[in-house]
Amino acid sequence: MAKNVKDDPRVCLIIIDGWGLSDEKNGNAIANAQTPVMTELSKDKDRIVQLEASGLLVGLPRGLMGNSEVGHLNLGAGRVVYQDIVRINLDVENNRIDKNIEFVKACERAKNAGGRLHLVGMVSDGGVHSHIEHLMSLIQACKTNQVPICYVQAFTDGRDTSPTSAVGYLKQLNDFMNKIEYGEIATVIGRYYAMDRDKRWERLKIAFDGLYKGVGELVDTPEDLFALIEKRYALPDAQKQTDEFLTPIVLKGDNRIKDGDTLVFFNFRSDRMREMVETFGVKRNFDTDVHSKDLYIACMTQYNADWFFPLLYPPINTENTLPEWLASKGATQFHCAETEKYAHVTFFLNGGKEKQVSGEVRALVDSPKVATYDLQPEMSCNTVADKMVEAIGLEKYNLVLCNLAPPDMVGHTGIYLAAVKAVEATDAAIGKILEACKKHNYTILVTADHGNAEQMMDAEGKPHTAHTTNKVPFIIANSKRKFSLKAVKHPPALCDVAPTLLDIMNMERPMEMGGQSLLDGGE
């Protein structure tokens, strides 16, 4: 049963997309635009704080710019939602992988079933699907856990790295294994064959035959392996093979994947590992005269939600997000955005879940049908504002929220003057919503998911179209409450918005929310 919304404070949350803070005026579409509403809201220094919206404080690698998906995940979750690569990086940096529960189980299984463990995945520092530092940490962890034999079944990159860089990575890997006197490279195969994602099973069969049957070009030593790859680089164009397209190269020895072995697939990105894991652990979708049996398979992350393989890094808990928590308390809520950002105020804000929670009403406004948004820089933010004003006027929602897209979407075009217009249109939309909040007694919170429009030019004066690592504003208005950072336990960040909002609504926050209220008297 829904609550009477007049029993508790009501809140309006505006999430501006791509509105960062920067003292640099040159190329700053926000600072140089006419923004009377945001300028006035920013004057009271007790009612504005700056939030971190990039790097580790939003669950991304250090120094990496924020993005809309991660921003809305953190805003809705009320906690730092660490991306898989960051969780793994932190364990690598702190030498904790050898204590990972599922990895220890894989090591124990290997020790009790023939002593053989295979690390299977892509060897490069591209950081898109895998990272060589993760692999080397896993090899060291195998040794620490006293697994007798560790083989690396290596897939080469050439797409997210230079097309002729595999030799360098394999030499780096081999040098590391020589240094710790542990581990062997067993097979080398290009990602074209080993990491397909479009059900080209004829490619997977070539990789499977190399890994399981030893079908490929044989070499005696790692040095021979390096020389062979260099030779393939140098072949005439019709025969040349770069890293992505290397057909299987097999080092001699008892290093094939054998029945009863233990396999750990170490790519952290799922899409290009699914077919390989399916081939070894679920079913083969091609004809073969041999079938692997009794394999123990563990995966770095969740490659398929329907599989039951052990996961070293299972999906992070996003239970009790802001929308879910409000629903559990009988509160009502209204989420609105235009097409370009609709998924962000629904799927991402709700913790990466499609399901609409009880008491949640959604409104979708069509984005304009133009080739590029610099041609209509206001996009549909005025219509979004109208929808918000209408929802606020009903006085039936405990929370109304929206995304205003223009600063980000127009910022990406690199057209400075268009970005200025986008910022001004966004400011006007905020003003319209603010007046409705004053009329109907809603506390208004204004923030952003990441920076963009505040940096439209790079150091050379050329168009800058990417997000930034700048902080974003967090403003409270139409309320007696103020911000106070005296008791904060970490630098204010996007994860603190939901706890602050719940504090305004006189609701306790769920235990899963690691963020903090930034208000005076908050906790």
C-alpha positions as CSV (number, residue, x, y, z in Angstrom):
1,M,0.0,0.0,0.0
2,A,1.4,3.4,-1.0
3,K,2.2,6.0,1.6
4,N,0.4,9.3,1.9
5,V,3.2,11.4,0.3
6,K,2.2,14.4,2.4
7,D,3.4,12.5,5.5
8,D,7.1,12.8,4.6
9,P,9.3,15.3,2.8
10,R,9.2,15.0,-0.9
11,V,12.3,15.2,-3.1
12,C,13.0,16.1,-6.7
13,L,16.4,14.8,-8.1
14,I,17.8,16.3,-11.3
15,I,20.7,14.4,-12.8
16,I,22.4,16.6,-15.4
17,D,24.4,14.6,-17.9
18,G,27.9,15.9,-18.6
19,W,28.0,18.9,-16.3
20,G,31.4,19.1,-14.6
21,L,33.2,21.8,-12.6
22,S,36.3,23.6,-13.9
23,D,38.0,26.9,-13.2
24,E,39.4,26.9,-16.7
25,K,37.2,29.3,-18.7
26,N,38.7,28.7,-22.2
27,G,36.5,26.1,-24.0
28,N,34.2,25.8,-20.9
29,A,30.7,25.8,-22.3
30,I,29.2,25.8,-18.8
31,A,31.2,28.7,-17.4
32,N,30.7,30.8,-20.5
33,A,26.9,30.1,-20.9
34,Q,24.1,32.2,-19.4
35,T,23.0,30.0,-16.5
36,P,21.0,32.2,-14.1
37,V,19.4,29.3,-12.3
38,M,22.4,27.2,-11.6
39,T,24.5,30.3,-10.8
40,E,21.9,31.4,-8.2
41,L,21.7,27.8,-6.8
42,S,25.5,27.7,-6.5
43,K,25.9,30.9,-4.5
44,D,25.1,29.5,-1.0
45,K,28.2,27.5,-0.2
46,D,26.4,25.6,2.6
47,R,24.1,24.2,-0.1
48,I,26.5,23.0,-2.7
49,V,29.3,20.4,-2.5
50,Q,31.6,19.0,-5.2
51,L,31.3,15.2,-5.8
52,E,33.9,12.8,-7.3
53,A,32.6,11.3,-10.4
54,S,35.5,9.4,-11.8
55,G,38.2,6.9,-11.0
56,L,38.2,4.6,-7.9
57,L,35.5,6.6,-6.1
58,V,33.0,5.4,-8.7
59,G,34.5,2.0,-9.2
60,L,36.6,2.7,-12.2
61,P,40.4,2.4,-12.6
62,R,42.4,5.2,-11.1
63,G,42.3,8.4,-13.2
64,L,39.7,7.0,-15.6
65,M,36.9,9.5,-16.6
66,G,33.4,8.7,-15.5
67,N,30.6,7.7,-17.8
68,S,26.8,7.8,-17.8
69,E,26.3,4.1,-17.0
70,V,28.7,4.0,-14.1
71,G,27.5,7.3,-12.9
72,H,23.9,6.3,-12.7
73,L,24.8,2.9,-11.1
74,N,26.6,4.7,-8.3
75,L,23.8,7.2,-7.9
76,G,21.1,4.6,-7.6
77,A,23.1,2.1,-5.6
78,G,24.3,4.5,-2.9
79,R,27.6,2.7,-2.8
80,V,30.7,2.5,-5.0
81,V,29.9,-0.1,-7.7
82,Y,33.3,-1.5,-8.5
83,Q,33.8,-2.6,-12.1
84,D,35.2,-6.1,-12.5
85,I,38.6,-4.9,-13.7
86,V,38.9,-2.6,-10.6
87,R,38.1,-5.4,-8.2
88,I,40.7,-7.6,-9.8
89,N,43.2,-4.8,-10.0
90,L,42.9,-4.1,-6.3
91,D,43.5,-7.8,-5.4
92,V,46.5,-7.8,-7.7
93,E,47.9,-4.6,-6.2
94,N,47.4,-6.0,-2.7
95,N,48.6,-9.6,-3.4
96,R,45.2,-11.1,-2.5
97,I,44.3,-13.3,-5.5
98,D,46.1,-16.3,-3.9
99,K,43.4,-16.0,-1.2
100,N,40.4,-15.7,-3.5
101,I,38.0,-18.4,-2.2
102,E,37.1,-19.9,-5.6
103,F,40.6,-19.7,-6.9
104,V,41.9,-21.6,-3.8
105,K,39.2,-24.2,-4.5
106,A,40.4,-24.6,-8.1
107,C,44.0,-25.0,-6.8
108,E,42.9,-27.6,-4.3
109,R,41.0,-29.5,-6.9
110,A,44.0,-29.4,-9.3
111,K,46.3,-30.8,-6.5
112,N,43.8,-33.6,-5.8
113,A,43.3,-34.5,-9.5
114,G,46.6,-34.9,-11.3
115,G,48.2,-31.6,-10.3
116,R,47.5,-29.8,-13.5
117,L,46.0,-26.3,-13.8
118,H,45.5,-24.4,-17.0
119,L,45.1,-20.6,-17.1
120,V,43.2,-19.8,-20.3
121,G,42.7,-16.4,-21.8
122,M,44.2,-13.4,-23.7
123,V,47.8,-12.3,-23.0
124,S,48.1,-8.5,-23.4
125,D,47.8,-5.3,-21.5
126,G,44.9,-4.1,-23.6
127,G,42.8,-4.0,-20.5
128,V,39.6,-4.5,-22.5
129,H,39.2,-8.3,-22.1
130,S,42.0,-9.2,-19.8
131,H,45.3,-8.0,-18.5
132,I,48.7,-9.6,-18.4
133,E,49.2,-8.4,-14.8
134,H,46.2,-10.4,-13.8
135,L,47.6,-13.5,-15.4
136,M,51.0,-13.1,-13.8
137,S,49.4,-12.6,-10.4
138,L,47.4,-15.8,-11.0
139,I,50.5,-17.8,-11.9
140,Q,52.2,-16.6,-8.7
141,A,49.0,-17.5,-6.8
142,C,49.1,-21.0,-8.3
143,K,52.7,-21.4,-7.0
144,T,51.8,-20.0,-3.6
145,N,49.0,-22.6,-3.4
146,Q,51.5,-25.3,-4.3
147,V,49.8,-26.5,-7.5
148,P,52.4,-28.8,-9.1
149,I,52.0,-27.7,-12.7
150,C,50.6,-24.5,-14.3
151,Y,50.1,-24.2,-18.0
152,V,49.1,-21.0,-19.9
153,Q,46.9,-21.4,-22.9
154,A,47.5,-18.1,-24.5
155,F,45.2,-16.1,-26.8
156,T,46.9,-13.3,-28.7
157,D,45.3,-9.8,-29.1
158,G,46.2,-7.5,-32.0
159,R,42.9,-5.5,-31.8
160,D,43.1,-3.6,-28.5
161,T,46.9,-3.6,-28.9
162,S,49.4,-3.3,-31.8
163,P,48.8,-6.2,-34.3
164,T,52.4,-7.3,-33.9
165,S,52.8,-7.0,-30.1
166,A,52.2,-10.6,-29.0
167,V,55.9,-11.5,-29.0
168,G,56.6,-8.8,-26.6
169,Y,53.8,-9.9,-24.2
170,L,54.8,-13.6,-24.5
171,K,58.4,-12.7,-23.8
172,Q,57.3,-10.7,-20.7
173,L,55.3,-13.7,-19.5
174,N,58.1,-16.1,-20.1
175,D,60.6,-13.9,-18.4
176,F,58.3,-13.7,-15.4
177,M,57.8,-17.5,-15.2
178,N,61.6,-18.0,-15.5
179,K,62.1,-15.5,-12.7
180,I,59.8,-17.4,-10.3
181,E,60.8,-20.7,-11.8
182,Y,57.2,-21.8,-12.3
183,G,54.7,-22.1,-15.1
184,E,54.8,-22.9,-18.9
185,I,53.4,-21.5,-22.0
186,A,51.5,-24.4,-23.7
187,T,49.6,-23.1,-26.7
188,V,49.3,-19.8,-28.6
189,I,46.2,-19.0,-30.7
190,G,44.9,-15.7,-32.1
191,R,41.7,-14.3,-30.7
192,Y,40.0,-14.6,-34.2
193,Y,39.8,-18.3,-33.5
194,A,39.7,-18.5,-29.7
195,M,37.5,-15.5,-28.8
196,D,34.7,-15.4,-31.4
197,R,31.3,-14.2,-30.2
198,D,29.2,-14.6,-33.3
199,K,28.7,-18.4,-33.3
200,R,31.4,-19.0,-36.0
201,W,31.9,-22.5,-34.6
202,E,34.3,-23.4,-37.4
203,R,36.8,-21.0,-35.8
204,L,36.3,-22.4,-32.3
205,K,36.9,-25.9,-33.6
206,I,40.4,-24.8,-34.8
207,A,41.1,-23.4,-31.3
208,F,39.7,-26.5,-29.6
209,D,41.7,-28.8,-31.7
210,G,44.9,-26.9,-30.8
211,L,44.1,-26.8,-27.1
212,Y,42.8,-30.3,-26.7
213,K,44.3,-32.4,-29.5
214,G,47.5,-30.5,-30.1
215,V,46.7,-29.7,-33.7
216,G,48.9,-26.8,-34.9
217,E,52.5,-25.9,-35.7
218,L,54.8,-27.5,-33.2
219,V,57.8,-25.8,-31.6
220,D,60.3,-27.0,-29.1
221,T,61.0,-24.0,-26.9
222,P,59.6,-20.5,-26.1
223,E,62.4,-19.0,-28.1
224,D,61.3,-21.1,-31.1
225,L,57.8,-19.8,-30.5
226,F,58.9,-16.2,-30.6
227,A,60.8,-16.7,-33.7
228,L,57.9,-18.5,-35.5
229,I,55.5,-15.6,-34.7
230,E,58.1,-13.1,-36.0
231,K,58.4,-15.2,-39.1
232,R,54.6,-15.1,-39.6
233,Y,54.6,-11.3,-39.3
234,A,57.1,-11.1,-42.1
235,L,55.4,-13.4,-44.6
236,P,54.0,-11.9,-47.8
237,D,50.6,-10.3,-47.4
238,A,48.5,-13.3,-48.6
239,Q,50.2,-15.5,-46.0
240,K,51.0,-13.0,-43.3
241,Q,49.6,-13.6,-39.8
242,T,49.3,-10.8,-37.2
243,D,48.4,-11.5,-33.6
244,E,44.6,-11.6,-34.0
245,F,44.9,-14.2,-36.7
246,L,47.6,-16.6,-35.4
247,T,46.7,-20.2,-36.1
248,P,47.5,-22.6,-33.3
249,I,51.2,-22.9,-32.2
250,V,51.8,-25.8,-29.9
251,L,54.8,-26.2,-27.6
252,K,55.9,-29.8,-27.4
253,G,55.3,-31.6,-24.1
254,D,52.5,-33.0,-22.0
255,N,50.7,-29.6,-21.9
256,R,47.5,-30.2,-23.8
257,I,44.2,-29.8,-21.9
258,K,43.5,-33.4,-20.8
259,D,40.5,-35.1,-19.3
260,G,40.3,-34.4,-15.5
261,D,42.3,-31.2,-15.7
262,T,41.4,-27.9,-13.9
263,L,40.8,-24.8,-16.1
264,V,40.6,-21.2,-15.0
265,F,39.5,-18.8,-17.6
266,F,41.0,-15.4,-16.7
267,N,39.4,-12.9,-19.1
268,F,37.3,-10.5,-17.1
269,R,35.0,-9.4,-20.0
270,S,32.4,-12.0,-20.8
271,D,31.3,-11.7,-24.4
272,R,34.3,-13.3,-26.1
273,M,34.8,-16.0,-23.5
274,R,31.4,-17.6,-23.7
275,E,31.9,-19.7,-26.7
276,M,35.2,-21.2,-25.5
277,V,33.8,-22.0,-22.1
278,E,30.7,-23.4,-23.7
279,T,32.8,-25.6,-25.9
280,F,34.8,-27.1,-22.9
281,G,32.1,-27.0,-20.2
282,V,28.7,-27.1,-21.7
283,K,28.4,-28.5,-25.2
284,R,30.3,-28.5,-28.5
285,N,28.6,-26.9,-31.4
286,F,30.8,-28.5,-34.1
287,D,31.7,-32.0,-35.1
288,T,34.7,-33.6,-33.4
289,D,36.0,-37.1,-32.8
290,V,37.0,-36.3,-29.2
291,H,35.1,-34.9,-26.3
292,S,36.7,-33.4,-23.2
293,K,35.5,-35.0,-19.9
294,D,35.7,-34.5,-16.2
295,L,37.1,-30.9,-16.4
296,Y,36.9,-28.5,-13.5
297,I,36.1,-25.1,-14.8
298,A,36.3,-21.8,-13.0
299,C,35.8,-18.3,-14.6
300,M,37.2,-15.0,-13.6
301,T,33.7,-13.3,-13.9
302,Q,30.2,-14.3,-14.8
303,Y,30.2,-15.1,-18.5
304,N,26.6,-16.4,-18.6
305,A,24.0,-16.1,-15.8
306,D,22.6,-19.6,-16.7
307,W,25.9,-21.4,-16.0
308,F,26.9,-22.7,-12.6
309,F,30.7,-22.5,-12.9
310,P,32.6,-21.1,-9.9
311,L,33.3,-17.4,-10.3
312,L,36.4,-15.8,-8.8
313,Y,34.6,-12.4,-9.0
314,P,30.9,-12.9,-9.0
315,P,28.5,-10.0,-9.9
316,I,28.7,-7.3,-7.2
317,N,25.7,-7.0,-4.9
318,T,23.3,-4.2,-6.1
319,E,20.4,-5.2,-3.9
320,N,18.5,-2.4,-2.2
321,T,19.2,0.3,-4.6
322,L,17.4,3.6,-4.0
323,P,14.4,2.7,-6.2
324,E,14.1,-0.8,-4.6
325,W,14.5,0.6,-1.1
326,L,11.8,3.2,-1.6
327,A,9.5,0.6,-3.1
328,S,10.0,-1.6,0.0
329,K,8.9,1.3,2.2
330,G,5.7,1.9,0.1
331,A,7.0,5.1,-1.4
332,T,6.1,6.2,-4.9
333,Q,8.5,7.5,-7.5
334,F,8.6,9.0,-11.0
335,H,11.5,8.6,-13.4
336,C,11.8,10.6,-16.6
337,A,14.3,11.0,-19.4
338,E,14.5,11.3,-23.2
339,T,15.4,8.4,-25.3
340,E,19.2,8.8,-25.2
341,K,19.3,8.5,-21.4
342,Y,16.1,6.5,-20.6
343,A,18.1,3.4,-19.8
344,H,20.1,5.4,-17.3
345,V,17.2,6.5,-15.1
346,T,15.7,3.0,-15.3
347,F,18.0,0.0,-15.9
348,F,21.3,1.6,-14.5
349,L,19.7,3.6,-11.7
350,N,18.0,0.4,-10.6
351,G,21.3,-1.5,-10.3
352,G,21.5,-3.0,-13.7
353,K,18.0,-4.6,-13.5
354,E,15.3,-4.3,-16.0
355,K,12.4,-4.9,-13.6
356,Q,10.3,-1.9,-12.7
357,V,9.7,-1.7,-8.9
358,S,6.4,-1.3,-7.2
359,G,5.2,2.3,-7.1
360,E,7.7,3.3,-9.9
361,V,6.2,5.3,-12.8
362,R,8.3,5.9,-15.9
363,A,8.0,8.5,-18.6
364,L,9.9,8.4,-21.9
365,V,10.4,11.5,-24.1
366,D,11.5,11.0,-27.6
367,S,14.9,12.5,-28.5
368,P,14.9,14.7,-31.6
369,K,15.5,12.9,-34.9
370,V,18.5,14.8,-36.1
371,A,21.8,13.6,-37.6
372,T,23.9,15.1,-34.7
373,Y,22.6,16.9,-31.7
374,D,24.5,20.1,-32.4
375,L,21.7,20.7,-34.9
376,Q,19.2,20.8,-32.0
377,P,21.3,21.4,-28.9
378,E,18.4,21.8,-26.5
379,M,17.3,18.3,-27.5
380,S,14.1,17.4,-25.6
381,C,15.0,18.8,-22.2
382,N,12.1,21.3,-22.2
383,T,9.6,18.4,-22.7
384,V,11.3,16.4,-19.9
385,A,10.9,19.5,-17.7
386,D,7.2,19.7,-18.6
387,K,6.8,16.1,-17.7
388,M,8.5,16.7,-14.4
389,V,6.4,19.8,-13.6
390,E,3.3,17.7,-14.3
391,A,4.4,14.9,-12.0
392,I,5.3,17.3,-9.2
393,G,1.9,19.1,-9.6
394,L,0.1,15.8,-8.9
395,E,1.7,15.7,-5.4
396,K,1.5,11.9,-5.4
397,Y,5.1,11.0,-5.7
398,N,7.6,10.8,-2.8
399,L,10.4,11.1,-5.4
400,V,10.5,12.6,-8.8
401,L,13.7,12.4,-10.8
402,C,15.0,13.0,-14.3
403,N,18.0,13.1,-16.5
404,L,18.8,16.2,-18.6
405,A,20.9,15.0,-21.6
406,P,22.0,18.1,-23.6
407,P,25.4,18.9,-22.0
408,D,26.7,15.4,-22.6
409,M,25.2,14.6,-25.9
410,V,26.0,17.9,-27.5
411,G,29.4,18.0,-25.7
412,H,30.3,14.8,-27.6
413,T,29.9,16.6,-30.9
414,G,32.8,18.9,-30.1
415,I,30.9,21.9,-31.3
416,Y,31.5,24.6,-28.7
417,L,28.8,27.1,-29.5
418,A,26.2,24.3,-29.7
419,A,27.3,23.1,-26.3
420,V,26.8,26.6,-24.9
421,K,23.2,26.5,-26.2
422,A,22.8,23.0,-24.7
423,V,23.9,24.2,-21.3
424,E,21.6,27.3,-21.5
425,A,18.6,25.1,-22.4
426,T,19.4,22.8,-19.5
427,D,19.6,25.7,-17.1
428,A,16.1,26.9,-18.3
429,A,14.7,23.4,-17.8
430,I,16.1,23.3,-14.2
431,G,14.5,26.7,-13.6
432,K,11.1,25.4,-14.7
433,I,11.3,22.4,-12.4
434,L,12.6,24.4,-9.5
435,E,9.5,26.7,-9.6
436,A,7.3,23.7,-9.5
437,C,9.2,22.3,-6.5
438,K,8.7,25.6,-4.7
439,K,5.0,25.7,-5.5
440,H,4.4,22.1,-4.3
441,N,6.9,21.8,-1.5
442,Y,9.5,19.5,-2.9
443,T,13.1,19.6,-1.8
444,I,15.2,19.8,-5.0
445,L,18.6,18.1,-5.4
446,V,20.7,18.8,-8.5
447,T,23.8,16.8,-9.5
448,A,25.5,15.3,-12.5
449,D,26.8,11.9,-13.5
450,H,30.2,13.1,-14.9
451,G,31.9,16.0,-16.6
452,N,31.9,16.9,-20.3
453,A,30.7,20.2,-21.5
454,E,33.1,22.2,-19.2
455,Q,35.9,21.1,-21.5
456,M,35.1,21.5,-25.1
457,M,38.7,22.2,-26.2
458,D,42.0,20.4,-25.5
459,A,45.3,22.0,-24.6
460,E,46.0,22.7,-28.3
461,G,42.7,24.4,-28.9
462,K,41.2,21.4,-30.8
463,P,37.7,20.1,-30.1
464,H,37.5,17.8,-27.0
465,T,34.6,15.3,-27.2
466,A,35.3,13.0,-24.3
467,H,34.1,12.9,-20.7
468,T,36.4,14.4,-18.1
469,T,37.6,13.5,-14.6
470,N,36.3,16.8,-13.1
471,K,34.1,16.9,-10.1
472,V,30.4,17.5,-10.4
473,P,28.0,19.7,-8.4
474,F,25.6,18.5,-5.7
475,I,23.1,21.2,-4.8
476,I,20.2,21.2,-2.3
477,A,17.5,23.9,-2.5
478,N,14.0,24.6,-1.3
479,S,14.9,23.1,2.1
480,K,16.1,24.2,5.5
481,R,18.8,21.5,5.5
482,K,22.4,22.3,4.6
483,F,25.5,20.3,3.8
484,S,28.2,19.6,6.3
485,L,31.3,17.7,5.6
486,K,32.7,17.6,9.2
487,A,31.8,13.9,9.7
488,V,32.4,12.5,6.2
489,K,34.4,9.2,6.1
490,H,35.5,9.4,2.5
491,P,35.7,12.2,-0.2
492,P,32.2,13.1,-1.3
493,A,31.2,11.1,-4.4
494,L,28.2,10.0,-6.4
495,C,27.6,7.2,-4.0
496,D,26.6,9.7,-1.3
497,V,23.6,11.1,-3.3
498,A,21.1,8.3,-2.4
499,P,21.9,8.3,1.4
500,T,21.6,12.1,1.4
501,L,18.2,11.8,-0.4
502,L,17.0,9.2,2.1
503,D,18.1,11.5,5.0
504,I,15.9,14.3,3.6
505,M,13.0,11.8,3.4
506,N,13.6,10.8,7.1
507,M,14.3,7.2,6.0
508,E,17.1,5.0,7.2
509,R,19.4,3.8,4.5
510,P,19.8,0.0,3.9
511,M,22.9,-1.7,5.2
512,E,24.1,-2.3,1.6
513,M,24.5,1.4,1.0
514,G,28.1,2.3,1.8
515,G,27.6,6.0,0.9
516,Q,27.0,8.7,3.5
517,S,24.6,11.5,4.0
518,L,26.3,14.8,3.4
519,L,23.7,16.9,5.4
520,D,24.1,18.5,8.7
521,G,23.2,16.0,11.3
522,G,23.5,13.2,8.7
523,E,25.3,9.9,9.4
